Amino acid sequence: MSEGIKFDNEKPDYSLIPPNALEDVAQVLTYGAKKYDRDNWKELENLDDRYFAAANRHLWALRKGETHDKETGLHHGAHAICCMMFIVEFYYVQNNKNEL
C-alpha cells in the first residue's frame, strides 16, 4: 500500500490555534449574539474606533490583574480578541468595498 499525498504545506495550519482560547472566543461571541443580536457588531457606527477602545479596556483590565470580565465571567483576553477580530473583518470588508 502506498502512502497518501496531500499538498497542503502552504495552506494555513488551523491546528495552531489554541483550543482553549478559541473556546473562550466562541463563548464571548455567543454571549454577544444573545445580548445584542447575531452580527450586530457590523452595524455599529465608528466600529473601528469603538472596538479598538473596547479591546484596550479588556487588555488594561488584564494588565491590572483582572482576568475575567465581571459581566460575562469570560476571560478579558477573549473579549479583546473578539474586538480585534471585528476590526480586522471591518478592514477586509472596507477594502473589498473600495475595490468594487
ChimeraX commands (.cxc) that place a marker at each C-alpha (Angstrom):
marker #1 position 0.00,0.00,0.00 radius 0.5
marker #1 position 1.42,3.40,-0.93 radius 0.5
marker #1 position 1.50,6.42,1.34 radius 0.5
marker #1 position -1.09,9.12,0.61 radius 0.5
marker #1 position -0.08,12.52,-0.68 radius 0.5
marker #1 position -1.62,15.87,0.19 radius 0.5
marker #1 position -0.17,19.18,-0.97 radius 0.5
marker #1 position -1.03,21.40,1.97 radius 0.5
marker #1 position 2.35,22.75,3.08 radius 0.5
marker #1 position 1.49,26.31,2.00 radius 0.5
marker #1 position -2.02,26.33,3.47 radius 0.5
marker #1 position -2.95,27.83,6.85 radius 0.5
marker #1 position -2.48,25.36,9.69 radius 0.5
marker #1 position -5.59,25.74,11.80 radius 0.5
marker #1 position -4.23,23.20,14.26 radius 0.5
marker #1 position -2.00,26.03,15.55 radius 0.5
marker #1 position -4.99,27.85,17.07 radius 0.5
marker #1 position -5.01,27.25,20.84 radius 0.5
marker #1 position -8.24,25.33,21.54 radius 0.5
marker #1 position -8.99,26.80,24.98 radius 0.5
marker #1 position -8.57,30.36,23.75 radius 0.5
marker #1 position -10.75,29.59,20.72 radius 0.5
marker #1 position -13.43,28.15,23.01 radius 0.5
marker #1 position -13.40,31.33,25.11 radius 0.5
marker #1 position -13.65,33.49,21.98 radius 0.5
marker #1 position -16.64,31.45,20.79 radius 0.5
marker #1 position -18.25,31.91,24.22 radius 0.5
marker #1 position -17.76,35.69,24.05 radius 0.5
marker #1 position -19.24,35.79,20.54 radius 0.5
marker #1 position -22.20,33.65,21.65 radius 0.5
marker #1 position -22.81,35.89,24.68 radius 0.5
marker #1 position -22.74,38.97,22.44 radius 0.5
marker #1 position -25.08,37.41,19.88 radius 0.5
marker #1 position -27.62,36.63,22.62 radius 0.5
marker #1 position -27.30,40.06,24.24 radius 0.5
marker #1 position -27.25,42.25,21.13 radius 0.5
marker #1 position -28.20,40.00,18.16 radius 0.5
marker #1 position -26.12,37.95,15.77 radius 0.5
marker #1 position -23.70,40.09,13.74 radius 0.5
marker #1 position -24.95,43.28,15.41 radius 0.5
marker #1 position -21.33,44.39,15.71 radius 0.5
marker #1 position -21.27,45.04,11.94 radius 0.5
marker #1 position -23.88,47.78,12.30 radius 0.5
marker #1 position -22.07,49.79,14.96 radius 0.5
marker #1 position -21.20,53.33,13.94 radius 0.5
marker #1 position -17.48,54.13,14.21 radius 0.5
marker #1 position -16.84,50.47,14.95 radius 0.5
marker #1 position -13.09,50.55,14.34 radius 0.5
marker #1 position -12.57,53.24,16.99 radius 0.5
marker #1 position -15.08,51.79,19.42 radius 0.5
marker #1 position -13.79,48.22,19.25 radius 0.5
marker #1 position -10.21,49.47,19.47 radius 0.5
marker #1 position -11.17,51.25,22.69 radius 0.5
marker #1 position -13.04,48.18,23.97 radius 0.5
marker #1 position -10.09,45.88,23.20 radius 0.5
marker #1 position -7.81,48.21,25.13 radius 0.5
marker #1 position -10.17,48.30,28.12 radius 0.5
marker #1 position -10.03,44.50,28.28 radius 0.5
marker #1 position -6.26,44.44,27.82 radius 0.5
marker #1 position -5.75,47.05,30.55 radius 0.5
marker #1 position -8.02,45.08,32.88 radius 0.5
marker #1 position -5.70,42.11,32.32 radius 0.5
marker #1 position -2.67,44.30,32.89 radius 0.5
marker #1 position -4.16,45.40,36.21 radius 0.5
marker #1 position -4.60,41.77,37.26 radius 0.5
marker #1 position -8.30,41.23,36.50 radius 0.5
marker #1 position -8.52,38.09,34.36 radius 0.5
marker #1 position -12.27,37.74,33.87 radius 0.5
marker #1 position -14.90,40.25,32.79 radius 0.5
marker #1 position -17.33,40.98,35.63 radius 0.5
marker #1 position -20.43,40.99,33.42 radius 0.5
marker #1 position -19.79,37.83,31.41 radius 0.5
marker #1 position -17.42,35.87,33.62 radius 0.5
marker #1 position -15.32,35.27,30.49 radius 0.5
marker #1 position -11.62,35.98,30.05 radius 0.5
marker #1 position -10.71,39.58,29.22 radius 0.5
marker #1 position -8.24,38.27,26.63 radius 0.5
marker #1 position -11.07,36.53,24.75 radius 0.5
marker #1 position -13.06,39.77,24.78 radius 0.5
marker #1 position -10.05,41.67,23.41 radius 0.5
marker #1 position -9.52,39.04,20.70 radius 0.5
marker #1 position -13.16,39.39,19.62 radius 0.5
marker #1 position -12.82,43.16,19.41 radius 0.5
marker #1 position -9.70,42.82,17.28 radius 0.5
marker #1 position -11.35,40.22,15.06 radius 0.5
marker #1 position -14.19,42.68,14.42 radius 0.5
marker #1 position -11.67,45.36,13.46 radius 0.5
marker #1 position -9.76,43.04,11.11 radius 0.5
marker #1 position -13.00,41.90,9.47 radius 0.5
marker #1 position -14.16,45.52,9.15 radius 0.5
marker #1 position -10.97,46.44,7.28 radius 0.5
marker #1 position -11.32,43.45,4.94 radius 0.5
marker #1 position -14.89,44.43,4.14 radius 0.5
marker #1 position -13.95,48.11,3.70 radius 0.5
marker #1 position -11.10,47.21,1.34 radius 0.5
marker #1 position -13.35,44.96,-0.71 radius 0.5
marker #1 position -15.92,47.75,-1.00 radius 0.5
marker #1 position -13.22,50.16,-2.16 radius 0.5
marker #1 position -12.05,47.71,-4.86 radius 0.5
marker #1 position -15.51,47.46,-6.46 radius 0.5
marker link #1:1,2 radius 0.2
marker link #1:2,3 radius 0.2
marker link #1:3,4 radius 0.2
marker link #1:4,5 radius 0.2
marker link #1:5,6 radius 0.2
marker link #1:6,7 radius 0.2
marker link #1:7,8 radius 0.2
marker link #1:8,9 radius 0.2
marker link #1:9,10 radius 0.2
marker link #1:10,11 radius 0.2
marker link #1:11,12 radius 0.2
marker link #1:12,13 radius 0.2
marker link #1:13,14 radius 0.2
marker link #1:14,15 radius 0.2
marker link #1:15,16 radius 0.2
marker link #1:16,17 radius 0.2
marker link #1:17,18 radius 0.2
marker link #1:18,19 radius 0.2
marker link #1:19,20 radius 0.2
marker link #1:20,21 radius 0.2
marker link #1:21,22 radius 0.2
marker link #1:22,23 radius 0.2
marker link #1:23,24 radius 0.2
marker link #1:24,25 radius 0.2
marker link #1:25,26 radius 0.2
marker link #1:26,27 radius 0.2
marker link #1:27,28 radius 0.2
marker link #1:28,29 radius 0.2
marker link #1:29,30 radius 0.2
marker link #1:30,31 radius 0.2
marker link #1:31,32 radius 0.2
marker link #1:32,33 radius 0.2
marker link #1:33,34 radius 0.2
marker link #1:34,35 radius 0.2
marker link #1:35,36 radius 0.2
marker link #1:36,37 radius 0.2
marker link #1:37,38 radius 0.2
marker link #1:38,39 radius 0.2
marker link #1:39,40 radius 0.2
marker link #1:40,41 radius 0.2
marker link #1:41,42 radius 0.2
marker link #1:42,43 radius 0.2
marker link #1:43,44 radius 0.2
marker link #1:44,45 radius 0.2
marker link #1:45,46 radius 0.2
marker link #1:46,47 radius 0.2
marker link #1:47,48 radius 0.2
marker link #1:48,49 radius 0.2
marker link #1:49,50 radius 0.2
marker link #1:50,51 radius 0.2
marker link #1:51,52 radius 0.2
marker link #1:52,53 radius 0.2
marker link #1:53,54 radius 0.2
marker link #1:54,55 radius 0.2
marker link #1:55,56 radius 0.2
marker link #1:56,57 radius 0.2
marker link #1:57,58 radius 0.2
marker link #1:58,59 radius 0.2
marker link #1:59,60 radius 0.2
marker link #1:60,61 radius 0.2
marker link #1:61,62 radius 0.2
marker link #1:62,63 radius 0.2
marker link #1:63,64 radius 0.2
marker link #1:64,65 radius 0.2
marker link #1:65,66 radius 0.2
marker link #1:66,67 radius 0.2
marker link #1:67,68 radius 0.2
marker link #1:68,69 radius 0.2
marker link #1:69,70 radius 0.2
marker link #1:70,71 radius 0.2
marker link #1:71,72 radius 0.2
marker link #1:72,73 radius 0.2
marker link #1:73,74 radius 0.2
marker link #1:74,75 radius 0.2
marker link #1:75,76 radius 0.2
marker link #1:76,77 radius 0.2
marker link #1:77,78 radius 0.2
marker link #1:78,79 radius 0.2
marker link #1:79,80 radius 0.2
marker link #1:80,81 radius 0.2
marker link #1:81,82 radius 0.2
marker link #1:82,83 radius 0.2
marker link #1:83,84 radius 0.2
marker link #1:84,85 radius 0.2
marker link #1:85,86 radius 0.2
marker link #1:86,87 radius 0.2
marker link #1:87,88 radius 0.2
marker link #1:88,89 radius 0.2
marker link #1:89,90 radius 0.2
marker link #1:90,91 radius 0.2
marker link #1:91,92 radius 0.2
marker link #1:92,93 radius 0.2
marker link #1:93,94 radius 0.2
marker link #1:94,95 radius 0.2
marker link #1:95,96 radius 0.2
marker link #1:96,97 radius 0.2
marker link #1:97,98 radius 0.2
marker link #1:98,99 radius 0.2
marker link #1:99,100 radius 0.2
view
